[in-house]
Every structure is written in C-alpha cells, then in structure tokens.
Amino acid sequence: MPGKNHDLSTRADTIEPTDRALEGSTAERARAVVAAHAHQGDDCRLLLDMLGLREPTH
C-alpha cells in the first residue's frame, strides 16, 4: 500500500490510552500480538502503554 506510515511516533498524538484493562489470558495474548508485530522495542512499549497492557517495572 503506497504511502502507508508505520511510524508509531507520529500516531502517539492521535491515539489515546485506555483506562479499561484486559485481564488474564486475554491480556497475555494481546501482549504477545503487540510484541510480535512491533517493529522495535519503543513501538512495543508505546502500544502496550496505550492499551494499558504494559507490566509495571520494579
């Protein structure tokens, strides 16, 4: 598809984080899909944050 933009940093301003959390196996599957399709670590973290799926760091 010509002109398709995969740079998530340009989309961060248009996608709002959710306050609704997924639970259990649904959240695990969603994390796996995001990780598998993210182009780089920063994209993965950004998407997980937006979806409310990022695990807290210690």
Buried (B, 14 or more C-beta within 10 A) or exposed (E): EEEEEEEBEEBBEEEEEEEEEBEEEEBEEBBEEBEEEBEEEEBBBBBBEBBBBBEEEE
